[in-house]
Amino acid sequence: MSLAGSMPDFFWTPHSGYHWDGSARRFFEGWYVRLTLPECGESFAFMYSIDDPAGQSALSGGAAQILGPSEQYHVAWLPDVRGFWAWPHRLGVGHGQRIAGAGQRGGYLPPAAFWQQVKQGYQLTATQHQGCLVDDVTGAIARWQYEIEPVYGWGAPDQPPRATAGWLSYLPIFEPGWQVLMAHGRATGWVEWQGHRYEFEQAPTYLEKNWGGAFPQRWFWIQANAFAAIPDLTITAVGGKRQVLGREETVGLVGLHWAGKFIALTSLQAAVTWQVAPWGSWQMTIADHRYRIVLRGQSKCPPAQVRVPTRAGLRFECWDTTQGQLTVSVWERSPRSPLRQTLLLEAETHLAALEVGGQGWQEPWQFAKGLI
């Protein structure tokens, strides 16, 4: 079921607005946009961030990173915070360096005006994504413009979108905050990448964001929404060590959308176990009285490194692939006998995003809570 007919509600996705309170405290906000092109087996992962937007610290400034075809890494630094803008109550963010005579302060521009006034930068809303970035090291140029049709937010499609971390996420107790803005959407437009032009229609896309003082101490992440046999299936899974009121806790979550259904299980209400290698293997099982979900991810290729926010600014503390193998199995349990299970769904893709990040990855990470 598409949400395109109720677009104003989709704009109100919880936490889609900008979170900075105007203070000079250590702060970052980041946006992740993934565009998958199943026909050629490639992805574009766009990562935008702003650090200390008050502009009064050595870390103040923005960055735009892209993990492109063949997992080539592209980065452009946007140090002038005056060129950054974000809407406070719905998804709208951009950062740009204007051409001479166009002024320096940021703000949303109609697509045609963006090309006329912005030397390099990006802008993103729930329905449109556009940019031009020059890699600071290689000089390679990436340009793109495409429209987005939202399909699934976070939650049942016949209900308003939900906060990914629940109602407690509205209180300033988690570090960092995290929200899936669009679990699944369809993108139509083009990307120009190092001399090659990719044109696409109805390509799977995904958006999420995070904000706070730093990323978790340690985490893994799984995302996929390009399953050939089930085109509207989308999955997001995460495990991490986060700060809650100054204490560290380990949490896990799996969320799936397909065929108008939504299943979300968290370690706060469900049993969970995972075994994640420093690189190459992700195994996770989560279950409650109604569902049991099993994920198996694998990557045989070396990881790509990307930068993530830390207390000391953006650092290479994250290892990624957008070419991961992922198998998903969903079982429904009998209400009378949890041992009796019916297989609801089994799917696989070779275009999964698989990630590990933070500290402590010299050894595998094994975790278990409750009985599966």
N, C-alpha and C positions, 0 to 999 in steps of 0.2 A: 504494500500500500504506500503510495507516494504521499509526501507531505506538501507537494508543490501547491496544492489547492488551498492550503492553510498557512501560507508563507509568513504572515505576521506572527503567528504563534511560534514558528520555528526560529525566528529572529530572537525570541526571548529565551533561548536555551540557557539554563542556569550557568552562571559564571562566564558567559560569552563576552561581557563587557570588561573593560580595563580595570585592574584592581589597585593600581597605585593610589595611595592616599595623600600624595603631595608632600610627604615628609622626606627628610634626607637620610632615613635609615637604609641599611643595605637591602636592596630589592632588585629582583629581576622578574620579567614576564616573558614567556616564550610561546610560540605558536608552531605547530607541526602540521604540514599539509602533504599528503601523499597522493600522487597521481600514478595509477598503474595502467600500462598499455599491454593487455594480454596478447594482442595480435603479434607484437614483436618481442614479447617476453621481457620488457624493460619497465623501470619505474623512475619517477622523479620524486624525491623527498625534499621538500623545502622546509628549512628550519630558520625561523626568525626570532630574534631576541633583543631586548632592551635592558641595559644594566644601569642602575642608579640614575633614573631619568631626571633627577633634580639638577644634574649637570655639575655637581660640586665635589665629585670624588675622582680619583685616578682611574676608576673603573667605568665611569660614565660613558655611555655610547651604545651603539647598536651593531648588530652583525646579521648577515644573511648567508646561510650555508645551503648548498644543494648537493645531494647525493644522486647523481644522474646515471645514465646508461653505463653498463659495465662497472657500476659503482665508482665512477669517477667523482672526485671531491672538488667542489667549487666553493670559494668563500670570498665575500666582499665585506669590508669593514665600513660602517656608516657612523663615524665618530661624533657628528654634530647632532646633539639631541634635539635641536630646534627643528630638524627635519622630520622628527618622529611624531606620529599622531595615532590616537586610538579612541574609539567611541566608548563611552562609559557604561552603556546599558545594553548593547548588542554587539555582534561581531562586526568589527570594522577596524583595520589596523594598516598602517603603512609607514614607510621611512624612505626618504628620498633626498637626493642631491639635485637641486634645481639648476637649470641652465642659467647663464648670466642674464640678469634683467627680469627673472621670473620670481624673485624673492626667495627666502630661505625657509620660511616657516611652513610646516607640513599641513596637510589636510587632504581629504578625499577629492579626487579629480575625475570627471567623466573620462572614459577610456581614451577618446581622441585627444583630449587636453593633456592627459598623462604623457603621451608620446611627444607632444609639443613642448612640455615644460620641464620634464624630469630627465636629467642626464643619466642617472642610474638610481635604482630603488625598486620598491614593490608596493602594491596595495592589494588588500584581501578583504572581502566581505563573504557573507554566507552564500552569495550567488555569483561572485565574480572574483577572478584572480589574474593579476597582471604584473609584469615587471621586466626590468632589464638590469643585469648585474655583470660587472667585469671582474674576473678573478684577480685578486691583488697580487698573486705570484706569477701566473702564466699569461695574464691578459686575455684569456679566453672569454667569450661573450655568450651569455645565455639570455634569451628573450622569450616571453610567453604571454599569451592572453587566452583565457577561456572562461566560459560561463558554467555555472554549477547548478544542477537541479538536486536539491536535498531529497533523500529518500528516508533514511532513518537518523534520528537524533540519538538520544540515549534514553531508552524506555519504550514501552509499548506504543506502536504508531497511532493508536486511537486515543492516546492520552498525552497531556503536555510533557515535554522532555523533562527528565529528572537529573538531579545532581549525581554525578558518577560516584562521589564519595559519601552520598547521603546528606541528610539535613545538617549534620554536624559540620559539614564543609562550609557552611555560612558563618561559622564562628572562627575567630583567629587562633585555632589551636593546632592545626596541621601544618607541617613544614616539609615539603611544599604542598600547595594546593594542586589539584589535577582534575581536568574535565575533558571528557570526550564530547566535542561539539557536534560532530557529524560522523556517526559510525559508518554511514554509507551514503554516497551521492553519485551523480552521473555528470561527467565533465565533457564539454564539447568546445573545441578550439584548436590551438596549435602551440607548439614549443619549438624554438630554434636553439639547437645545442651544438656548438663547435662546428658550424657550417652545415648541419643536417637539420631539416625541418620535419617534425612529427605532427601530423594532423590526425585528429581523433574525434569520434562522436560517441557519446554515452559511455565514456571510459570510467572505471571505478575510481572514486576519490574518497578521501578520509581526512578529518581534521580533529586535532586535539590541542590542548594548551596546558601550561603549568605556570605557577607563580610563587613567589616567596623570597627566602633568603639564599637557598641553595637546593640542589637536587638531593635525593635520598643518599644515605651513606653507601648503599649497595642496592642494585635492582636488576631485574630482567624484564623484558617486554616482548610481547608477541602481538602482531597485527596482520590481518589478511582480509581482503574483500574481493578477491578475484578467484573464485572457484568455478571452473568451467561447467560442472554438472549442476550447480546451484547458484545462479548468477547473483541473487540478492543476499546470499549468506555473507555475514560479516562477523568477525570475531576480534576481540581485544582482550588480552590477558596480561597481568602484571604481578610481580612479587617484589617486595622491597622493604627496606628498613627505613622508617621515617621517624621524625620527631613529633611527639604529641605532648604538649605542655611541658616541654623540656625533657621528656622521657623518650627512649627509643623503643619502637615496637615493630614487629615483623607482620606484614599483612599481605594478602593475596586476593586477587579478583579475576573472574572470568565473565565476560558478557558476550552474548550472541544475539543476533537478529536474523530472522529469515521467515519468509512467507507470512509476514504480519505478526510473527511471534517474537517475544523477547524473554530471554533467560539471563539472569545475573546472579551469580553466587559469589559471596565474599567470605573470607576467613573469619569474619566477625559472627557469622551465623552458620557456616558450613565447615565440614572437615576438609582439609587440604594437605596435599603432599607434593613436593617437587624435588627433582634432581636436575640441576643445571650445571653443565661443565664450564670451565673457564672460556671455552669456545667450542662450538660444534654440535652440542646436544642440549635440548630443552625437553623435559618431561614433566608434566603437571597433571594431577588428578584432583578434582574438587567435587564434593557431593553433599547433598542435604537429604531430607526425607523424601524428596520428589524427583530429583535429577542427579545424574552422575555424568561428569564431563571429563574426557581424557584427551590430552593434547600431547602430540609427539612432534617435535621440531628437530631439523637437522640441517647443518651447513657443512659442505665439504670444501668450501673455498675460504681463503684467509679473510678476516674481517676488514671492513673499512673503518677507519677512525673518524669520529666527528667530535666537535667541541660541545661541551655542556656547561651550564652555569655552575660555578662553585663560589665559595666565600671569597676566593681570590680572583674571580672573574672567569671568563670562558677558558676551559682547559680540555685537552684531549683525554677524557676519562670515559669514553663510550665507544663500544665496538659493535658494528652493525652489518647486516646484510639485508638486501631487498630481494634476494634470490633464494630464500630458504624453502626447504621442503617441510610441509606441515600437514599432519593428519589430525582430523577432529572427529571424535565419536561422542554422541550424546545419547544417554540412556534414561528412560523414564522408569521410576520405581513404582511398584505396586503399593498403594496406600495400606493394604493389609499385610503385605510381606515384602519388606525392603530388599530381600534377597532375590525376589522375582523382578526381572528388569526386561524392558522392551527397547530394542534399538530404534531410536527416533531418527537418527541422522548419522551419516558417515560420509566424510568428504575429504579431499586432499587438494593441495595446490603446490606449485613450485615457485610461487611469487609471494611468499610470506616475508614480512619484515620480522627479523629475529635480532634481539639486542641483549647485551649485558653492559653494565656500567657501574661506576663507582670504585670502591676499594675492596680488596680481599679476594680478587679473582685468581690468586695463585693456586687456590684449591677449589674443587667443586663445591657447590652449595646444595646441601640437603636440608630439607625442612619438612616437618610433619606436625599437624595439629588435628586431634580428634581421630576417630576411626572411619575409614573410607567404607 
